Amino acid sequence: MTGALLAGACVGLGLYLLIRALFPARPGLAASLAAFDRARAADTAQRQARPAAGTERIGGLRAKVGHSLARFYEARGWEQRSVRADLALLGRSYEGFLATKFLLPAAALVLTPALVGYMALLGVGDSPAVPAWLGVLLAAFFFILPDLQLRQEAAQRRRDFRHTVGAFLDLVAMNLAGGRGLPEALMTAAQVGEGWAMVRIRETLANARITGRTPWQALGALGEEVNIAELRDLSAALTLVADDGAKVRQSLAARAASMRSRELSELEGKAGERSQSMLVAQLLFCFGFLIFLGFPALIRILAA
């Protein structure tokens, strides 16, 4: 009797667990809100835990080489402002970039003897000049490659930053229209978004409040650091009309409209370039197809 009861209880428990697995209960509103708050807190902590601009963690040989090259560049007065601005925008260290530019070509040159031996083993050439020159060209390519990648990534980030600045100006103008003062309007507008660019602006304004600088001075310094002309112009304009709320609101609205118009013009230009490239590709495809059709007839004519 006891065994039958235990067997029935196990079967009933198994059926209950199977039904709960197939048809799970919907979470309540409080549980959903708690899960949302936990996810948002985790995302905020992850953003705050990221390294600041120019404080990329490097170690070992790369750190030593990077610091040595940075001192070498500073001793000769090679500032490389554009490179530093791109690195500050991407949150990478100057020393790590210099170490990469040196170690990649060095690795190519170190592998040149192995390339010479491999080509001699294959019997491709008796002279080591060809693989040696190939190694030199490969080292030169590796020396230029970090600059190309840095420019491409920085250009994309700079476009995103300009788009965020345009939205930020609209938000500031709306806060000014609501009766807030300029410093409060700037800080309130910076609290809206959670993108990396808006977070950068918010951190800049918060640091300005701590250090005692005006918000527009901090925005101008940020524009100088990451080479964003719109932030520098905004800082200069706010310095001139900071005490007149109506003029500030009109100026910010006009600047936001100008930035959107320029961004739209750039997008239209890129669309036109891509359309032209597609047209050229289609013409080349048609030309190749005509060659494919006429090649047998041409061979027969020449053979006759």
C-alpha positions as a Markdown table, in Angstrom:
| # | Residue | x | y | z |
|---|---|---|---|---|
| 1 | Met | 0.0 | 0.0 | 0.0 |
| 2 | Thr | 2.8 | 2.4 | 0.9 |
| 3 | Gly | 4.7 | 1.6 | -2.3 |
| 4 | Ala | 1.5 | 2.3 | -4.4 |
| 5 | Leu | 1.1 | 5.7 | -2.7 |
| 6 | Leu | 4.7 | 6.7 | -3.2 |
| 7 | Ala | 4.5 | 5.6 | -6.9 |
| 8 | Gly | 1.3 | 7.7 | -7.4 |
| 9 | Ala | 2.9 | 10.7 | -5.7 |
| 10 | Cys | 6.0 | 10.4 | -8.0 |
| 11 | Val | 3.8 | 10.1 | -11.1 |
| 12 | Gly | 1.7 | 13.1 | -10.0 |
| 13 | Leu | 4.8 | 15.2 | -9.2 |
| 14 | Gly | 6.3 | 14.3 | -12.6 |
| 15 | Leu | 3.0 | 15.3 | -14.4 |
| 16 | Tyr | 2.9 | 18.6 | -12.5 |
| 17 | Leu | 6.5 | 19.4 | -13.4 |
| 18 | Leu | 5.9 | 18.5 | -17.1 |
| 19 | Ile | 2.8 | 20.7 | -17.3 |
| 20 | Arg | 4.7 | 23.6 | -15.7 |
| 21 | Ala | 7.6 | 23.1 | -18.1 |
| 22 | Leu | 5.3 | 23.1 | -21.1 |
| 23 | Phe | 3.1 | 25.9 | -19.9 |
| 24 | Pro | 5.2 | 28.2 | -17.7 |
| 25 | Ala | 3.4 | 30.8 | -15.6 |
| 26 | Arg | 3.6 | 34.4 | -16.8 |
| 27 | Pro | 5.7 | 36.6 | -14.6 |
| 28 | Gly | 3.9 | 39.3 | -12.8 |
| 29 | Leu | 4.3 | 43.1 | -13.3 |
| 30 | Ala | 6.5 | 43.5 | -10.3 |
| 31 | Ala | 8.8 | 40.6 | -11.4 |
| 32 | Ser | 9.1 | 42.2 | -14.9 |
| 33 | Leu | 9.9 | 45.6 | -13.5 |
| 34 | Ala | 12.5 | 44.1 | -11.2 |
| 35 | Ala | 14.2 | 42.2 | -14.1 |
| 36 | Phe | 14.2 | 45.4 | -16.2 |
| 37 | Asp | 15.8 | 47.4 | -13.3 |
| 38 | Arg | 18.5 | 44.6 | -12.9 |
| 39 | Ala | 19.3 | 44.6 | -16.6 |
| 40 | Arg | 19.6 | 48.4 | -16.7 |
| 41 | Ala | 21.8 | 48.5 | -13.5 |
| 42 | Ala | 24.0 | 45.8 | -15.1 |
| 43 | Asp | 24.3 | 47.8 | -18.3 |
| 44 | Thr | 25.1 | 51.0 | -16.4 |
| 45 | Ala | 27.8 | 49.2 | -14.3 |
| 46 | Gln | 29.3 | 47.8 | -17.5 |
| 47 | Arg | 29.5 | 51.3 | -19.1 |
| 48 | Gln | 31.1 | 52.8 | -16.0 |
| 49 | Ala | 33.6 | 49.9 | -15.7 |
| 50 | Arg | 35.0 | 50.6 | -19.2 |
| 51 | Pro | 38.4 | 52.3 | -19.4 |
| 52 | Ala | 38.4 | 56.0 | -19.9 |
| 53 | Ala | 39.7 | 57.7 | -23.0 |
| 54 | Gly | 43.4 | 57.2 | -23.4 |
| 55 | Thr | 43.7 | 54.8 | -20.5 |
| 56 | Glu | 43.7 | 51.5 | -22.4 |
| 57 | Arg | 45.3 | 48.8 | -20.4 |
| 58 | Ile | 48.5 | 47.5 | -22.0 |
| 59 | Gly | 51.2 | 45.4 | -20.4 |
| 60 | Gly | 54.3 | 43.4 | -21.0 |
| 61 | Leu | 56.5 | 44.0 | -24.0 |
| 62 | Arg | 53.9 | 46.2 | -25.7 |
| 63 | Ala | 53.8 | 48.6 | -22.8 |
| 64 | Lys | 57.6 | 48.9 | -22.6 |
| 65 | Val | 57.9 | 49.5 | -26.4 |
| 66 | Gly | 55.0 | 51.9 | -26.4 |
| 67 | His | 56.4 | 54.1 | -23.5 |
| 68 | Ser | 59.8 | 54.1 | -25.1 |
| 69 | Leu | 58.4 | 55.2 | -28.5 |
| 70 | Ala | 56.2 | 57.9 | -26.8 |
| 71 | Arg | 59.3 | 59.4 | -25.1 |
| 72 | Phe | 61.2 | 59.2 | -28.4 |
| 73 | Tyr | 58.4 | 61.1 | -30.2 |
| 74 | Glu | 58.1 | 63.7 | -27.5 |
| 75 | Ala | 61.9 | 64.3 | -27.5 |
| 76 | Arg | 61.7 | 65.2 | -31.2 |
| 77 | Gly | 58.5 | 67.2 | -30.9 |
| 78 | Trp | 56.3 | 64.9 | -33.0 |
| 79 | Glu | 52.9 | 65.7 | -31.5 |
| 80 | Gln | 50.6 | 63.8 | -33.9 |
| 81 | Arg | 47.5 | 65.7 | -32.8 |
| 82 | Ser | 45.2 | 64.1 | -35.3 |
| 83 | Val | 46.3 | 60.6 | -34.2 |
| 84 | Arg | 45.9 | 61.5 | -30.5 |
| 85 | Ala | 42.4 | 62.9 | -31.2 |
| 86 | Asp | 41.3 | 59.7 | -33.0 |
| 87 | Leu | 42.7 | 57.6 | -30.2 |
| 88 | Ala | 40.9 | 59.8 | -27.6 |
| 89 | Leu | 37.7 | 59.4 | -29.5 |
| 90 | Leu | 38.1 | 55.6 | -29.6 |
| 91 | Gly | 39.3 | 55.3 | -26.0 |
| 92 | Arg | 42.7 | 53.8 | -26.9 |
| 93 | Ser | 46.1 | 54.7 | -25.6 |
| 94 | Tyr | 48.8 | 56.5 | -27.6 |
| 95 | Glu | 51.5 | 54.1 | -26.3 |
| 96 | Gly | 49.6 | 51.0 | -27.4 |
| 97 | Phe | 49.1 | 52.5 | -30.9 |
| 98 | Leu | 52.8 | 53.3 | -31.2 |
| 99 | Ala | 53.8 | 49.8 | -30.0 |
| 100 | Thr | 51.5 | 48.2 | -32.6 |
| 101 | Lys | 53.0 | 50.3 | -35.4 |
| 102 | Phe | 56.5 | 49.1 | -34.3 |
| 103 | Leu | 55.8 | 45.5 | -33.4 |
| 104 | Leu | 53.9 | 44.5 | -36.6 |
| 105 | Pro | 56.7 | 45.6 | -39.0 |
| 106 | Ala | 59.3 | 44.1 | -36.7 |
| 107 | Ala | 57.5 | 40.8 | -36.8 |
| 108 | Ala | 57.4 | 41.0 | -40.6 |
| 109 | Leu | 61.1 | 41.7 | -40.8 |
| 110 | Val | 61.9 | 38.9 | -38.3 |
| 111 | Leu | 59.9 | 36.4 | -40.5 |
| 112 | Thr | 61.8 | 37.5 | -43.6 |
| 113 | Pro | 64.7 | 34.9 | -43.2 |
| 114 | Ala | 62.0 | 32.2 | -42.8 |
| 115 | Leu | 60.4 | 33.4 | -46.0 |
| 116 | Val | 63.8 | 33.3 | -47.8 |
| 117 | Gly | 64.4 | 29.7 | -46.6 |
| 118 | Tyr | 60.9 | 28.6 | -47.6 |
| 119 | Met | 61.2 | 30.0 | -51.1 |
| 120 | Ala | 64.6 | 28.4 | -51.5 |
| 121 | Leu | 63.2 | 25.1 | -50.3 |
| 122 | Leu | 60.5 | 25.4 | -53.0 |
| 123 | Gly | 63.0 | 26.3 | -55.6 |
| 124 | Val | 61.2 | 29.4 | -56.6 |
| 125 | Gly | 64.3 | 31.6 | -56.9 |
| 126 | Asp | 68.0 | 31.3 | -56.2 |
| 127 | Ser | 68.5 | 34.9 | -55.2 |
| 128 | Pro | 67.3 | 36.0 | -51.7 |
| 129 | Ala | 66.6 | 39.5 | -53.0 |
| 130 | Val | 62.9 | 38.8 | -54.0 |
| 131 | Pro | 61.8 | 37.4 | -50.6 |
| 132 | Ala | 63.8 | 40.1 | -48.8 |
| 133 | Trp | 62.1 | 42.9 | -50.8 |
| 134 | Leu | 58.8 | 41.1 | -50.2 |
| 135 | Gly | 59.5 | 41.2 | -46.4 |
| 136 | Val | 60.3 | 44.9 | -46.6 |
| 137 | Leu | 57.1 | 45.6 | -48.5 |
| 138 | Leu | 55.1 | 43.6 | -46.0 |
| 139 | Ala | 56.7 | 45.5 | -43.1 |
| 140 | Ala | 55.8 | 48.8 | -44.8 |
| 141 | Phe | 52.2 | 47.7 | -45.2 |
| 142 | Phe | 52.0 | 46.6 | -41.6 |
| 143 | Phe | 53.4 | 50.0 | -40.6 |
| 144 | Ile | 50.7 | 51.9 | -42.5 |
| 145 | Leu | 47.9 | 49.5 | -41.6 |
| 146 | Pro | 47.2 | 50.7 | -38.0 |
| 147 | Asp | 46.9 | 54.3 | -39.3 |
| 148 | Leu | 44.4 | 53.2 | -42.0 |
| 149 | Gln | 42.3 | 51.3 | -39.5 |
| 150 | Leu | 42.4 | 54.1 | -36.9 |
| 151 | Arg | 41.2 | 56.7 | -39.5 |
| 152 | Gln | 38.4 | 54.5 | -40.7 |
| 153 | Glu | 37.1 | 53.7 | -37.2 |
| 154 | Ala | 37.5 | 57.3 | -36.0 |
| 155 | Ala | 35.7 | 58.7 | -39.0 |
| 156 | Gln | 32.7 | 56.4 | -38.3 |
| 157 | Arg | 32.7 | 57.3 | -34.6 |
| 158 | Arg | 33.0 | 61.0 | -35.4 |
| 159 | Arg | 29.9 | 60.8 | -37.7 |
| 160 | Asp | 28.0 | 59.1 | -34.8 |
| 161 | Phe | 29.2 | 61.8 | -32.4 |
| 162 | Arg | 28.1 | 64.6 | -34.7 |
| 163 | His | 24.6 | 63.0 | -35.0 |
| 164 | Thr | 24.4 | 62.8 | -31.2 |
| 165 | Val | 25.5 | 66.4 | -30.8 |
| 166 | Gly | 22.7 | 67.5 | -33.1 |
| 167 | Ala | 20.1 | 65.7 | -31.0 |
| 168 | Phe | 21.8 | 67.1 | -27.9 |
| 169 | Leu | 21.3 | 70.6 | -29.1 |
| 170 | Asp | 17.7 | 70.0 | -29.8 |
| 171 | Leu | 17.2 | 68.7 | -26.3 |
| 172 | Val | 19.0 | 71.7 | -24.8 |
| 173 | Ala | 16.8 | 74.1 | -26.8 |
| 174 | Met | 13.7 | 72.3 | -25.6 |
| 175 | Asn | 14.9 | 72.6 | -22.0 |
| 176 | Leu | 15.6 | 76.3 | -22.5 |
| 177 | Ala | 12.1 | 76.8 | -23.9 |
| 178 | Gly | 10.8 | 75.2 | -20.7 |
| 179 | Gly | 12.3 | 77.9 | -18.5 |
| 180 | Arg | 15.5 | 76.2 | -17.3 |
| 181 | Gly | 18.8 | 78.0 | -17.2 |
| 182 | Leu | 21.6 | 77.1 | -19.6 |
| 183 | Pro | 23.8 | 75.0 | -17.2 |
| 184 | Glu | 20.8 | 73.1 | -16.0 |
| 185 | Ala | 19.5 | 72.6 | -19.5 |
| 186 | Leu | 22.8 | 71.2 | -20.7 |
| 187 | Met | 23.0 | 68.7 | -17.8 |
| 188 | Thr | 19.3 | 67.7 | -18.2 |
| 189 | Ala | 19.7 | 67.1 | -21.9 |
| 190 | Ala | 22.8 | 65.0 | -21.3 |
| 191 | Gln | 20.8 | 62.7 | -19.0 |
| 192 | Val | 18.4 | 61.6 | -21.7 |
| 193 | Gly | 20.5 | 59.2 | -23.9 |
| 194 | Glu | 22.6 | 56.1 | -22.9 |
| 195 | Gly | 24.8 | 56.0 | -26.1 |
| 196 | Trp | 28.5 | 56.2 | -25.8 |
| 197 | Ala | 28.6 | 59.8 | -27.2 |
| 198 | Met | 25.9 | 61.1 | -24.8 |
| 199 | Val | 27.7 | 59.3 | -21.9 |
| 200 | Arg | 30.9 | 61.1 | -22.9 |
| 201 | Ile | 29.1 | 64.5 | -22.9 |
| 202 | Arg | 27.4 | 63.7 | -19.6 |
| 203 | Glu | 30.7 | 62.8 | -18.0 |
| 204 | Thr | 32.4 | 65.9 | -19.3 |
| 205 | Leu | 29.6 | 68.2 | -17.9 |
| 206 | Ala | 29.8 | 66.3 | -14.5 |
| 207 | Asn | 33.6 | 66.8 | -14.4 |
| 208 | Ala | 33.2 | 70.5 | -15.2 |
| 209 | Arg | 30.8 | 70.9 | -12.3 |
| 210 | Ile | 33.4 | 69.3 | -10.0 |
| 211 | Thr | 36.4 | 71.2 | -11.3 |
| 212 | Gly | 34.6 | 74.6 | -11.3 |
| 213 | Arg | 34.7 | 75.2 | -15.1 |
| 214 | Thr | 31.7 | 76.3 | -17.1 |
| 215 | Pro | 29.9 | 73.7 | -19.1 |
| 216 | Trp | 30.6 | 75.4 | -22.4 |
| 217 | Gln | 34.3 | 75.5 | -21.6 |
| 218 | Ala | 34.2 | 71.8 | -20.8 |
| 219 | Leu | 32.4 | 71.1 | -24.1 |
| 220 | Gly | 35.0 | 73.1 | -26.0 |
| 221 | Ala | 37.8 | 71.1 | -24.3 |
| 222 | Leu | 36.1 | 67.9 | -25.3 |
| 223 | Gly | 35.8 | 69.2 | -28.9 |
| 224 | Glu | 39.6 | 69.9 | -28.9 |
| 225 | Glu | 40.3 | 66.5 | -27.4 |
| 226 | Val | 38.3 | 64.4 | -29.9 |
| 227 | Asn | 38.6 | 66.9 | -32.8 |
| 228 | Ile | 34.9 | 67.7 | -33.2 |
| 229 | Ala | 34.5 | 71.2 | -34.7 |
| 230 | Glu | 30.8 | 71.4 | -33.8 |
| 231 | Leu | 31.6 | 71.2 | -30.1 |
| 232 | Arg | 34.3 | 73.9 | -30.4 |
| 233 | Asp | 31.9 | 76.2 | -32.3 |
| 234 | Leu | 29.2 | 75.5 | -29.7 |
| 235 | Ser | 31.5 | 76.4 | -26.9 |
| 236 | Ala | 32.4 | 79.7 | -28.6 |
| 237 | Ala | 28.8 | 80.6 | -29.3 |
| 238 | Leu | 27.7 | 79.8 | -25.7 |
| 239 | Thr | 30.5 | 81.9 | -24.3 |
| 240 | Leu | 29.2 | 84.9 | -26.3 |
| 241 | Val | 25.4 | 84.6 | -25.6 |
| 242 | Ala | 25.3 | 82.6 | -22.3 |
| 243 | Asp | 23.4 | 85.4 | -20.5 |
| 244 | Asp | 20.6 | 85.8 | -23.1 |
| 245 | Gly | 18.3 | 82.8 | -23.0 |
| 246 | Ala | 16.3 | 83.7 | -26.2 |
| 247 | Lys | 19.4 | 84.1 | -28.3 |
| 248 | Val | 20.9 | 80.9 | -26.9 |
| 249 | Arg | 17.7 | 79.0 | -27.8 |
| 250 | Gln | 17.6 | 80.4 | -31.3 |
| 251 | Ser | 21.3 | 79.7 | -31.9 |
| 252 | Leu | 21.1 | 76.1 | -30.7 |
| 253 | Ala | 18.0 | 75.4 | -32.8 |
| 254 | Ala | 19.7 | 76.9 | -35.9 |
| 255 | Arg | 22.9 | 74.9 | -35.3 |
| 256 | Ala | 20.9 | 71.7 | -34.9 |
| 257 | Ala | 19.0 | 72.3 | -38.1 |
| 258 | Ser | 22.3 | 73.1 | -39.9 |
| 259 | Met | 23.9 | 69.9 | -38.7 |
| 260 | Arg | 20.9 | 67.8 | -39.8 |
| 261 | Ser | 20.9 | 69.4 | -43.2 |
| 262 | Arg | 24.6 | 68.8 | -43.6 |
| 263 | Glu | 24.2 | 65.2 | -42.5 |
| 264 | Leu | 21.4 | 64.7 | -45.0 |
| 265 | Ser | 23.6 | 66.2 | -47.7 |
| 266 | Glu | 26.4 | 63.8 | -46.8 |
| 267 | Leu | 24.0 | 60.8 | -46.9 |
| 268 | Glu | 22.7 | 61.9 | -50.3 |
| 269 | Gly | 26.2 | 62.2 | -51.6 |
| 270 | Lys | 27.2 | 58.8 | -50.4 |
| 271 | Ala | 24.0 | 57.3 | -52.0 |
| 272 | Gly | 25.0 | 59.0 | -55.3 |
| 273 | Glu | 28.5 | 57.6 | -55.1 |
| 274 | Arg | 27.2 | 54.1 | -54.5 |
| 275 | Ser | 24.7 | 54.4 | -57.3 |
| 276 | Gln | 27.6 | 55.4 | -59.7 |
| 277 | Ser | 29.7 | 52.5 | -58.4 |
| 278 | Met | 26.8 | 50.1 | -59.1 |
| 279 | Leu | 26.4 | 51.5 | -62.6 |
| 280 | Val | 30.1 | 51.0 | -63.3 |
| 281 | Ala | 29.9 | 47.4 | -62.0 |
| 282 | Gln | 26.9 | 46.7 | -64.3 |
| 283 | Leu | 28.8 | 48.2 | -67.3 |
| 284 | Leu | 31.8 | 46.0 | -66.6 |
| 285 | Phe | 29.6 | 43.0 | -66.2 |
| 286 | Cys | 27.9 | 43.7 | -69.5 |
| 287 | Phe | 31.3 | 44.2 | -71.2 |
| 288 | Gly | 32.6 | 40.9 | -69.8 |
| 289 | Phe | 29.4 | 39.1 | -71.0 |
| 290 | Leu | 29.9 | 40.6 | -74.6 |
| 291 | Ile | 33.5 | 39.3 | -74.6 |
| 292 | Phe | 32.3 | 35.9 | -73.5 |
| 293 | Leu | 29.8 | 35.8 | -76.4 |
| 294 | Gly | 32.2 | 37.1 | -79.0 |
| 295 | Phe | 35.3 | 35.2 | -78.0 |
| 296 | Pro | 34.5 | 31.9 | -79.9 |
| 297 | Ala | 33.7 | 33.7 | -83.1 |
| 298 | Leu | 36.9 | 35.8 | -82.8 |
| 299 | Ile | 38.9 | 32.6 | -82.3 |
| 300 | Arg | 37.4 | 31.0 | -85.4 |
| 301 | Ile | 38.1 | 34.1 | -87.5 |
| 302 | Leu | 41.7 | 34.2 | -86.4 |
| 303 | Ala | 42.1 | 30.4 | -86.9 |
| 304 | Ala | 40.8 | 30.6 | -90.5 |
